[in-house]
Amino acid sequence: MALIKKPVTGMKDVLPAEMQLRDYVIGVIKETYAKYGFTSIDTPCVESLANLNSKQGGDNEKLIFKIMKRGEKLRLAEAKEENDLTDSGLRYDLTVPLVRFYANHANELPSPFKALQMGYVWRADRPQKGRYRQFMQCDIDILGEPSNLAEIELILATTSTLGKLGFKGFQIRINDRRILKDMAAYAGFSEESYDSVFITVDKMDKIGLEGVEAELIENGYSKESVDKYLGLFKGLEVNKGIEGLKFLAETLGDFLEADAKLNLEEIISSVDANKAAEFEIVFDPTLVRGMSYYTGTIFEIAMPQYGGSCGGGGRYDKMVGKFLGQETPACGFSIGFERIIMIMMDEGFKVPGAADKTAYLIEKGISGQMLSDILGQAQEARKNGEQILVVRMNKNKKFQKQALEEQGYNNFKEFYKNPLN
């Protein structure tokens, strides 16, 4: 049986040109986030199924790559259901591992703790362009900071990083889960129906107000509640941004938590006054975010020119307490690393400041002493910061040089067994 040379479905090989770009982007991310006081951590790619299935990961919990028990624990003959065979799985995001990490090491960490975590995650999703079953995530989180200083710092750090990578003209869309719930309560929806209602609202940019209305009615909600609810969104179409928050405060009255409005106003004004990149921060009442662990502020990077979002995050104050036994405020922001890499590659981004790359082409049959001398030259050049590739010269030297030029080599030195004087 022949071996299979293609990667497993949903995975991909990374060629040198892309790897060079990925290394560069990772370097910019780490350097920029370090300036904001974030420190790198790492967690295992395998987590307990009890943690992964804690009903905090939304639909991602349906996409877990599960790992069978090992050794004596694997009792196939006695197994009656899947849980008898599995006890762990590959992480589907970095937030659940981070919270477990924090709960395990809280006494060893400063408060607040500003964490940077980069690593692969796995989801048994349907693969498509730009979406894989294994992909890199890049998260920054602040644990132990209850005020909106956390949100402001997260947004400033993330947007500064995007700006250094050449992105501009994007948006940070921001909302608050409390406002979403207050709007639903005002319209008369029951609390247990909120998640279902929000799933429909999240589709508004695709199906519009009429589509949202039709789906809510189809799902059995009363026309009175639907009309009252969508009336808020119609009012927000006229009153945008900060004016939209004022409109909600006036319309919702006692239904709106006063500090939710003030919270967003302070975040928006502080980010606008201190941003280091070209972008706009806008209040978006249709922003939902899928994870059920969000408790307050939520945000997303919107890049209309690229047809989608490139990351997001929010506040998840209840999650740490499930591990630690006491509530700890937490907030995080994740950059869509793979999507950013795809955009930069599509645009032909060239890594700046790369060292000149020189190829030493050595004719076959050269003496051992000459080869040693050439390698000595290469070592000296490398000590001086040059990038040197030493390879044997092919018969088709022209084609060989063209191939090397495609890899970024712009200087060539040729060495022959009988050099011309």
KEDO-577851 format. One record per residue (C-alpha): residue number from 1; residue in one letter; x, y, z. Coordinates in Angstrom, 3 decimals. Each point is the difference from the previous one (the first is absolute). Layout:
N
<rec NUM, "A", <X, Y, Z>> ...
//
This chain:
421
<rec 1, "M", <0.000, 0.000, 0.000>> <rec 2, "A", <1.457, 3.344, -1.099>> <rec 3, "L", <0.549, 2.694, 2.593>> <rec 4, "I", <-2.098, 3.177, -0.278>> <rec 5, "K", <1.954, 3.142, -0.829>> <rec 6, "K", <-2.810, 2.538, 0.522>> <rec 7, "P", <-0.788, 1.359, 3.490>> <rec 8, "V", <-3.047, -1.274, 1.873>> <rec 9, "T", <-3.213, 1.761, -1.080>> <rec 10, "G", <-0.243, 3.433, 1.576>> <rec 11, "M", <3.737, 0.262, 0.694>> <rec 12, "K", <2.655, 1.648, -2.150>> <rec 13, "D", <3.719, 0.039, -0.635>> <rec 14, "V", <1.718, 3.389, 0.338>> <rec 15, "L", <2.487, 0.873, -2.749>> <rec 16, "P", <3.156, 2.065, 0.727>> <rec 17, "A", <-1.354, 3.330, -1.335>> <rec 18, "E", <-3.065, -0.180, 2.232>> <rec 19, "M", <2.060, -1.207, 2.943>> <rec 20, "Q", <2.258, 3.034, -0.317>> <rec 21, "L", <-3.066, 2.258, 0.095>> <rec 22, "R", <-1.494, -1.880, 2.955>> <rec 23, "D", <3.250, 0.339, 1.963>> <rec 24, "Y", <0.088, 3.725, -0.767>> <rec 25, "V", <-3.608, 0.555, 1.100>> <rec 26, "I", <0.547, -2.005, 3.185>> <rec 27, "G", <3.042, 2.172, 0.738>> <rec 28, "V", <-1.968, 3.246, -0.471>> <rec 29, "I", <-2.833, -1.327, 2.180>> <rec 30, "K", <2.299, -1.035, 2.848>> <rec 31, "E", <2.050, 3.208, -0.132>> <rec 32, "T", <-3.061, 2.268, -0.014>> <rec 33, "Y", <-1.913, -1.837, 2.697>> <rec 34, "A", <3.088, -0.061, 2.223>> <rec 35, "K", <-0.004, 3.813, -0.059>> <rec 36, "Y", <-3.487, -0.119, 1.509>> <rec 37, "G", <1.162, -2.260, 2.826>> <rec 38, "F", <-1.258, -3.346, -1.299>> <rec 39, "T", <2.135, -3.037, 0.823>> <rec 40, "S", <0.107, -3.229, -2.003>> <rec 41, "I", <-1.308, -3.279, 1.378>> <rec 42, "D", <-0.646, -3.424, -1.521>> <rec 43, "T", <-2.500, -2.752, 0.768>> <rec 44, "P", <-0.325, -3.615, -1.180>> <rec 45, "C", <-1.915, -0.651, -3.216>> <rec 46, "V", <-1.899, -2.788, 1.798>> <rec 47, "E", <-2.615, 0.859, 2.626>> <rec 48, "S", <-2.366, -2.018, 2.141>> <rec 49, "L", <-3.359, -0.617, -1.685>> <rec 50, "A", <-1.681, 1.155, 3.199>> <rec 51, "N", <1.517, 3.465, -0.603>> <rec 52, "L", <-0.614, 0.050, -3.749>> <rec 53, "N", <-3.635, -1.088, 0.471>> <rec 54, "S", <-0.760, 2.522, 2.757>> <rec 55, "K", <-2.760, 1.700, -2.098>> <rec 56, "Q", <2.076, 3.147, -0.415>> <rec 57, "G", <1.323, -0.482, -3.540>> <rec 58, "G", <-3.247, 0.285, -1.937>> <rec 59, "D", <-0.182, -2.014, -3.220>> <rec 60, "N", <3.739, -0.694, 0.224>> <rec 61, "E", <-0.764, -2.718, 2.543>> <rec 62, "K", <-1.592, -1.961, -2.839>> <rec 63, "L", <3.276, 0.161, -1.936>> <rec 64, "I", <2.427, -1.548, 2.503>> <rec 65, "F", <2.600, -2.471, -1.222>> <rec 66, "K", <-0.297, -2.577, 2.794>> <rec 67, "I", <2.848, -2.241, 1.123>> <rec 68, "M", <-0.544, -3.591, 1.039>> <rec 69, "K", <1.053, -1.218, 3.410>> <rec 70, "R", <3.365, -1.730, 0.136>> <rec 71, "G", <1.321, -3.267, 1.404>> <rec 72, "E", <-2.037, -1.692, 2.718>> <rec 73, "K", <-2.558, 2.811, 0.048>> <rec 74, "L", <-1.133, -0.895, -3.537>> <rec 75, "R", <-2.465, -2.850, 0.449>> <rec 76, "L", <-1.635, -0.477, -3.387>> <rec 77, "A", <-1.968, -3.089, 0.964>> <rec 78, "E", <-1.677, 1.774, 2.929>> <rec 79, "A", <-0.721, 3.306, -1.783>> <rec 80, "K", <-3.679, 0.898, -0.431>> <rec 81, "E", <0.298, 3.587, -1.218>> <rec 82, "E", <2.594, 2.413, -1.360>> <rec 83, "N", <0.866, 1.434, 3.432>> <rec 84, "D", <1.171, -3.447, 1.071>> <rec 85, "L", <2.709, 0.165, -2.665>> <rec 86, "T", <1.195, 3.618, 0.236>> <rec 87, "D", <1.283, 2.216, 2.789>> <rec 88, "S", <1.819, 2.880, -1.723>> <rec 89, "G", <0.040, 2.020, -3.215>> <rec 90, "L", <1.910, 2.533, -2.068>> <rec 91, "R", <-0.715, 3.581, 1.089>> <rec 92, "Y", <-2.455, 1.893, -2.241>> <rec 93, "D", <1.087, 3.438, 1.253>> <rec 94, "L", <2.522, 1.521, 2.402>> <rec 95, "T", <-2.414, 1.491, 2.532>> <rec 96, "V", <-1.017, -3.200, 1.793>> <rec 97, "P", <3.675, -1.074, 0.379>> <rec 98, "L", <0.925, 3.499, 1.218>> <rec 99, "V", <-2.666, -0.015, 2.707>> <rec 100, "R", <1.075, -3.457, 1.172>> <rec 101, "F", <3.638, 1.210, -0.037>> <rec 102, "Y", <-0.902, 3.077, 2.072>> <rec 103, "A", <-1.992, -2.023, 2.531>> <rec 104, "N", <2.944, -2.395, 0.367>> <rec 105, "H", <2.655, 2.723, 0.428>> <rec 106, "A", <-1.934, 2.961, 1.462>> <rec 107, "N", <2.243, 0.200, 3.076>> <rec 108, "E", <3.104, 0.237, -2.197>> <rec 109, "L", <-1.324, 2.716, -2.338>> <rec 110, "P", <-0.297, 3.788, 0.396>> <rec 111, "S", <-3.392, 1.688, 0.158>> <rec 112, "P", <-1.121, 1.167, -2.428>> <rec 113, "F", <1.628, -2.600, -2.228>> <rec 114, "K", <0.536, 0.964, -3.644>> <rec 115, "A", <0.505, -3.135, -2.088>> <rec 116, "L", <1.038, -0.527, -3.612>> <rec 117, "Q", <-0.612, -3.466, -1.406>> <rec 118, "M", <0.653, -1.170, -3.553>> <rec 119, "G", <-0.533, -3.550, -1.160>> <rec 120, "Y", <-1.888, -2.412, -2.190>> <rec 121, "V", <-3.584, -1.012, 0.720>> <rec 122, "W", <-2.108, -2.694, -1.649>> <rec 123, "R", <-3.651, -0.113, -1.077>> <rec 124, "A", <-1.696, -2.776, -1.956>> <rec 125, "D", <-1.602, 2.616, -2.250>> <rec 126, "R", <-0.796, -0.177, -3.702>> <rec 127, "P", <3.165, 1.213, -1.782>> <rec 128, "Q", <-0.210, 2.831, -2.539>> <rec 129, "K", <2.220, 2.800, -1.339>> <rec 130, "G", <1.693, 1.662, 2.949>> <rec 131, "R", <-1.566, -2.407, 2.519>> <rec 132, "Y", <1.900, -3.039, 1.190>> <rec 133, "R", <-0.427, -2.621, 2.690>> <rec 134, "Q", <3.367, 0.960, 1.448>> <rec 135, "F", <0.763, 3.697, 0.261>> <rec 136, "M", <2.004, 2.477, 2.021>> <rec 137, "Q", <-1.669, 2.226, 2.572>> <rec 138, "C", <1.510, 3.079, 1.605>> <rec 139, "D", <-1.626, 1.169, 3.249>> <rec 140, "I", <0.675, 2.702, 2.542>> <rec 141, "D", <-1.921, -0.052, 3.270>> <rec 142, "I", <-0.105, 2.029, 3.187>> <rec 143, "L", <-1.125, -1.851, 3.124>> <rec 144, "G", <-0.701, 1.760, 3.275>> <rec 145, "E", <-0.883, 3.468, -1.392>> <rec 146, "P", <-3.704, 0.822, 0.611>> <rec 147, "S", <-0.063, 3.438, -1.640>> <rec 148, "N", <-0.194, 0.886, -3.688>> <rec 149, "L", <3.742, 0.736, 0.079>> <rec 150, "A", <0.301, -3.632, -1.103>> <rec 151, "E", <-2.139, 0.519, -3.110>> <rec 152, "I", <1.781, 3.239, -0.897>> <rec 153, "E", <3.479, -1.547, 0.301>> <rec 154, "L", <-1.024, -3.098, -1.972>> <rec 155, "I", <-1.422, 2.075, -2.846>> <rec 156, "L", <2.954, 2.401, -0.115>> <rec 157, "A", <2.547, -2.844, 0.020>> <rec 158, "T", <-1.817, -1.980, -2.701>> <rec 159, "T", <-0.582, 2.967, -2.316>> <rec 160, "S", <3.602, 1.179, 0.435>> <rec 161, "T", <1.140, -3.447, -1.120>> <rec 162, "L", <-2.271, 0.057, -3.060>> <rec 163, "G", <1.276, 3.465, -0.861>> <rec 164, "K", <3.625, -1.187, 0.142>> <rec 165, "L", <-0.928, -2.804, -2.403>> <rec 166, "G", <-1.281, 2.576, -2.502>> <rec 167, "F", <-3.743, -0.257, 0.608>> <rec 168, "K", <-2.104, 3.170, 0.033>> <rec 169, "G", <-3.565, 1.091, -0.645>> <rec 170, "F", <-1.420, -2.846, 2.082>> <rec 171, "Q", <-2.602, 0.204, 2.772>> <rec 172, "I", <-0.231, -1.166, 3.571>> <rec 173, "R", <-3.678, -0.840, 0.487>> <rec 174, "I", <-0.978, 0.085, 3.661>> <rec 175, "N", <-3.073, -0.937, 2.010>> <rec 176, "D", <-0.926, -1.267, 3.466>> <rec 177, "R", <-1.800, -3.269, 0.711>> <rec 178, "R", <-1.897, 1.814, 2.742>> <rec 179, "I", <-1.418, 2.437, -2.555>> <rec 180, "L", <-1.044, -2.923, -2.209>> <rec 181, "K", <-1.872, -1.526, 2.934>> <rec 182, "D", <-1.540, 3.337, 1.032>> <rec 183, "M", <-1.359, 0.523, -3.524>> <rec 184, "A", <-1.491, -3.501, -0.030>> <rec 185, "A", <-1.559, 0.502, 3.444>> <rec 186, "Y", <-1.519, 3.323, -1.096>> <rec 187, "A", <-1.597, -1.747, -2.994>> <rec 188, "G", <-1.553, -2.631, 2.257>> <rec 189, "F", <2.107, -3.067, -0.844>> <rec 190, "S", <0.474, -2.509, 2.816>> <rec 191, "E", <3.503, -0.402, 1.404>> <rec 192, "E", <0.252, -3.627, -1.118>> <rec 193, "S", <-0.611, 1.109, -3.611>> <rec 194, "Y", <2.833, 2.559, -0.101>> <rec 195, "D", <2.637, -2.267, -1.569>> <rec 196, "S", <-2.397, -1.071, -2.768>> <rec 197, "V", <-0.984, 3.620, -0.701>> <rec 198, "F", <3.649, 1.099, -0.089>> <rec 199, "I", <0.916, -2.738, -2.482>> <rec 200, "T", <-2.579, 1.481, -2.383>> <rec 201, "V", <1.099, 3.602, 0.628>> <rec 202, "D", <3.585, -1.017, -0.778>> <rec 203, "K", <-1.131, -0.699, -3.572>> <rec 204, "M", <-1.292, 3.540, -0.564>> <rec 205, "D", <2.915, 1.054, -2.204>> <rec 206, "K", <-0.812, -2.941, -2.290>> <rec 207, "I", <-3.832, -0.184, 0.018>> <rec 208, "G", <-0.949, 3.558, 1.025>> <rec 209, "L", <-2.805, 1.174, 2.290>> <rec 210, "E", <-2.682, -1.740, -2.059>> <rec 211, "G", <1.854, -3.291, 0.134>> <rec 212, "V", <0.472, 0.296, 3.778>> <rec 213, "E", <-3.705, 0.790, 0.405>> <rec 214, "A", <-1.051, -3.016, -2.084>> <rec 215, "E", <2.311, -2.375, 1.897>> <rec 216, "L", <-1.115, 1.220, 3.432>> <rec 217, "I", <-3.672, -0.410, -0.951>> <rec 218, "E", <0.756, -3.439, -1.457>> <rec 219, "N", <1.672, -0.943, 3.304>> <rec 220, "G", <-3.285, 0.668, 1.803>> <rec 221, "Y", <0.551, 3.394, 1.590>> <rec 222, "S", <-2.959, 2.383, 0.228>> <rec 223, "K", <-0.327, 2.684, -2.655>> <rec 224, "E", <-0.376, 2.606, 2.728>> <rec 225, "S", <3.390, -0.859, 1.505>> <rec 226, "V", <1.656, -0.285, -3.412>> <rec 227, "D", <-1.366, 3.387, -1.136>> <rec 228, "K", <1.064, 1.688, 3.230>> <rec 229, "Y", <3.454, -1.594, -0.235>> <rec 230, "L", <0.633, 0.898, -3.632>> <rec 231, "G", <-1.281, 3.508, 0.677>> <rec 232, "L", <3.128, 0.499, 2.077>> <rec 233, "F", <2.235, -1.009, -2.906>> <rec 234, "K", <-1.887, 2.287, -2.376>> <rec 235, "G", <0.640, 2.857, 2.406>> <rec 236, "L", <3.668, -0.950, 0.145>> <rec 237, "E", <0.248, 0.204, -3.798>> <rec 238, "V", <-0.747, 3.721, 0.363>> <rec 239, "N", <1.987, 0.538, 3.196>> <rec 240, "K", <3.479, -1.438, -0.528>> <rec 241, "G", <3.031, -0.262, 2.254>> <rec 242, "I", <-0.147, 1.889, 3.293>> <rec 243, "E", <-3.355, 1.445, -1.082>> <rec 244, "G", <-1.277, -3.567, -0.162>> <rec 245, "L", <0.925, -0.544, 3.638>> <rec 246, "K", <-1.856, 3.184, 0.950>> <rec 247, "F", <-3.032, -1.175, -1.985>> <rec 248, "L", <-0.007, -3.330, 1.858>> <rec 249, "A", <0.329, 1.732, 3.370>> <rec 250, "E", <-3.022, 2.168, -0.758>> <rec 251, "T", <-2.087, -2.827, -1.486>> <rec 252, "L", <0.803, -2.848, 2.386>> <rec 253, "G", <-0.196, 2.095, 3.149>> <rec 254, "D", <0.308, -2.193, 3.096>> <rec 255, "F", <0.593, -3.100, -2.142>> <rec 256, "L", <3.500, 1.237, -0.883>> <rec 257, "E", <2.797, -0.442, 2.518>> <rec 258, "A", <1.421, 3.506, 0.315>> <rec 259, "D", <3.585, -1.169, 0.465>> <rec 260, "A", <-0.176, -2.032, -3.247>> <rec 261, "K", <-0.554, 3.191, -2.009>> <rec 262, "L", <2.666, 1.932, 1.935>> <rec 263, "N", <2.418, -2.918, -0.381>> <rec 264, "L", <-0.202, 0.052, -3.801>> <rec 265, "E", <0.185, 3.788, -0.198>> <rec 266, "E", <3.209, 0.019, 2.056>> <rec 267, "I", <1.594, -2.779, -2.061>> <rec 268, "I", <-0.849, 1.639, -3.330>> <rec 269, "S", <1.209, 3.478, 1.039>> <rec 270, "S", <3.221, -1.298, 1.612>> <rec 271, "V", <0.908, -2.173, -3.007>> <rec 272, "D", <-0.757, 2.835, -2.437>> <rec 273, "A", <2.219, 2.377, 1.958>> <rec 274, "N", <2.980, -2.360, 0.242>> <rec 275, "K", <-0.012, -2.243, -3.056>> <rec 276, "A", <3.252, -0.602, -1.893>> <rec 277, "A", <-1.526, -1.365, -3.238>> <rec 278, "E", <-2.497, 1.138, -2.634>> <rec 279, "F", <-3.345, -1.550, 0.956>> <rec 280, "E", <-3.451, 0.856, 1.302>> <rec 281, "I", <-1.629, -1.310, 3.174>> <rec 282, "V", <-3.780, -0.212, -0.340>> <rec 283, "F", <-2.898, -1.107, 2.189>> <rec 284, "D", <-1.807, -2.877, -1.758>> <rec 285, "P", <-3.172, -1.244, 1.758>> <rec 286, "T", <-0.198, -3.046, -2.327>> <rec 287, "L", <3.358, -1.374, 1.147>> <rec 288, "V", <-0.621, -3.197, 1.986>> <rec 289, "R", <3.131, -2.216, 0.008>> <rec 290, "G", <-0.752, -3.716, 0.234>> <rec 291, "M", <1.727, -1.048, 3.213>> <rec 292, "S", <-2.434, -0.366, 2.897>> <rec 293, "Y", <2.686, 0.908, 2.543>> <rec 294, "Y", <-0.080, 3.734, -0.857>> <rec 295, "T", <-1.542, 2.074, 2.795>> <rec 296, "G", <0.543, 3.655, -0.973>> <rec 297, "T", <1.906, 1.909, -2.655>> <rec 298, "I", <0.496, -1.798, -3.316>> <rec 299, "F", <1.945, 1.185, -3.044>> <rec 300, "E", <1.021, -1.098, -3.478>> <rec 301, "I", <2.480, 1.083, -2.678>> <rec 302, "A", <-1.975, 0.765, -3.164>> <rec 303, "M", <1.831, 0.348, -3.305>> <rec 304, "P", <-2.665, 0.865, -2.591>> <rec 305, "Q", <2.611, 0.275, -2.775>> <rec 306, "Y", <0.864, -3.667, 0.567>> <rec 307, "G", <-3.565, -1.208, 0.458>> <rec 308, "G", <0.012, -1.121, 3.607>> <rec 309, "S", <1.353, 0.204, 3.507>> <rec 310, "C", <3.563, -0.659, 1.138>> <rec 311, "G", <-0.415, -0.680, 3.689>> <rec 312, "G", <-1.991, 0.905, 3.061>> <rec 313, "G", <-0.470, -0.461, 3.700>> <rec 314, "G", <-1.663, 1.287, 3.114>> <rec 315, "R", <-0.483, -0.210, 3.740>> <rec 316, "Y", <-0.602, -3.372, 1.669>> <rec 317, "D", <-0.177, 0.697, 3.743>> <rec 318, "K", <-1.762, -3.225, 1.015>> <rec 319, "M", <2.281, -2.538, -1.642>> <rec 320, "V", <3.007, 0.023, 2.338>> <rec 321, "G", <-2.233, -0.539, 3.022>> <rec 322, "K", <-1.118, -3.373, -1.343>> <rec 323, "F", <3.598, -1.193, 0.338>> <rec 324, "L", <1.216, 2.060, 2.954>> <rec 325, "G", <-3.106, 0.076, 2.187>> <rec 326, "Q", <0.022, 3.797, 0.180>> <rec 327, "E", <-0.909, 2.480, -2.707>> <rec 328, "T", <2.881, 1.701, -1.777>> <rec 329, "P", <-0.560, 2.734, -2.614>> <rec 330, "A", <1.420, -0.930, -3.401>> <rec 331, "C", <0.080, 1.482, -3.479>> <rec 332, "G", <1.721, -1.105, -3.213>> <rec 333, "F", <0.599, 0.844, -3.660>> <rec 334, "S", <0.966, -2.478, -2.739>> <rec 335, "I", <1.542, 0.988, -3.342>> <rec 336, "G", <-1.072, -2.098, -2.984>> <rec 337, "F", <3.579, -1.049, -0.736>> <rec 338, "E", <-0.712, -2.296, -2.954>> <rec 339, "R", <-2.280, 2.505, -1.725>> <rec 340, "I", <2.584, 2.754, 0.401>> <rec 341, "I", <2.689, -2.226, -1.515>> <rec 342, "M", <-2.311, -0.866, -2.919>> <rec 343, "I", <-0.726, 3.698, -0.691>> <rec 344, "M", <3.681, 0.963, 0.158>> <rec 345, "M", <0.965, -2.824, -2.357>> <rec 346, "D", <-2.791, 0.856, -2.454>> <rec 347, "E", <1.300, 3.579, -0.074>> <rec 348, "G", <3.582, -1.117, -0.604>> <rec 349, "F", <1.344, 1.373, 3.280>> <rec 350, "K", <3.802, 0.046, 0.179>> <rec 351, "V", <1.677, -0.418, 3.357>> <rec 352, "P", <1.850, 3.281, 0.679>> <rec 353, "G", <3.585, 0.188, 1.161>> <rec 354, "A", <0.875, -3.522, -1.087>> <rec 355, "A", <3.742, -0.579, -0.342>> <rec 356, "D", <1.500, -0.383, -3.473>> <rec 357, "K", <0.019, -3.635, -1.017>> <rec 358, "T", <3.049, -1.321, -1.854>> <rec 359, "A", <0.344, -3.398, -1.637>> <rec 360, "Y", <3.405, -1.635, -0.419>> <rec 361, "L", <-0.167, -2.307, -3.037>> <rec 362, "I", <2.764, -2.636, 0.099>> <rec 363, "E", <0.932, -2.015, -3.079>> <rec 364, "K", <-0.020, -3.768, 0.437>> <rec 365, "G", <3.433, -1.597, 0.257>> <rec 366, "I", <1.589, 2.838, 1.965>> <rec 367, "S", <2.832, -1.071, 2.315>> <rec 368, "G", <-0.507, -0.568, 3.699>> <rec 369, "Q", <2.372, 2.830, 0.893>> <rec 370, "M", <-1.809, 2.479, -2.279>> <rec 371, "L", <-3.350, -1.076, 1.467>> <rec 372, "S", <1.348, 0.620, 3.493>> <rec 373, "D", <1.260, 3.464, -1.030>> <rec 374, "I", <-3.395, 0.886, -1.486>> <rec 375, "L", <-1.799, -1.160, 3.140>> <rec 376, "G", <2.403, 2.194, 1.996>> <rec 377, "Q", <-1.026, 3.018, -2.110>> <rec 378, "A", <-3.645, -0.844, 0.600>> <rec 379, "Q", <0.536, -0.226, 3.765>> <rec 380, "E", <1.725, 3.392, 0.094>> <rec 381, "A", <-2.823, 1.569, -1.993>> <rec 382, "R", <-2.564, -1.531, 2.373>> <rec 383, "K", <1.861, 1.464, 2.987>> <rec 384, "N", <-0.476, 3.408, -1.636>> <rec 385, "G", <-3.754, -0.506, -0.176>> <rec 386, "E", <-0.285, -1.186, -3.596>> <rec 387, "Q", <-2.279, -2.863, -1.010>> <rec 388, "I", <1.993, -2.535, -2.037>> <rec 389, "L", <-1.241, -3.103, -1.779>> <rec 390, "V", <2.716, -2.438, -1.131>> <rec 391, "V", <-1.174, -2.392, -2.745>> <rec 392, "R", <1.410, -2.072, -2.835>> <rec 393, "M", <-0.229, 1.589, -3.440>> <rec 394, "N", <-2.537, -1.632, -2.344>> <rec 395, "K", <0.595, -0.596, -3.708>> <rec 396, "N", <-2.853, 2.388, -0.801>> <rec 397, "K", <1.450, 2.890, 1.944>> <rec 398, "K", <-2.438, 2.548, -1.434>> <rec 399, "F", <-3.039, -1.947, 1.203>> <rec 400, "Q", <1.665, -0.556, 3.381>> <rec 401, "K", <0.553, 3.747, 0.455>> <rec 402, "Q", <-3.590, 0.769, -0.972>> <rec 403, "A", <-1.255, -2.432, 2.607>> <rec 404, "L", <2.252, 1.522, 2.644>> <rec 405, "E", <-1.116, 3.524, -0.920>> <rec 406, "E", <-3.576, -1.077, 0.671>> <rec 407, "Q", <1.176, -0.951, 3.496>> <rec 408, "G", <1.417, 3.499, 0.508>> <rec 409, "Y", <3.671, -0.545, -0.914>> <rec 410, "N", <1.292, 3.105, -1.764>> <rec 411, "N", <3.774, -0.565, 0.033>> <rec 412, "F", <1.942, -2.911, -1.472>> <rec 413, "K", <3.609, -1.140, 0.304>> <rec 414, "E", <1.246, -2.777, -2.281>> <rec 415, "F", <2.891, -2.299, 0.881>> <rec 416, "Y", <1.647, -2.271, -2.619>> <rec 417, "K", <2.492, -2.866, 0.341>> <rec 418, "N", <2.187, 1.729, -2.581>> <rec 419, "P", <-0.519, 3.718, 0.719>> <rec 420, "L", <0.984, 2.491, -2.682>> <rec 421, "N", <2.848, 2.309, 1.028>> 
//
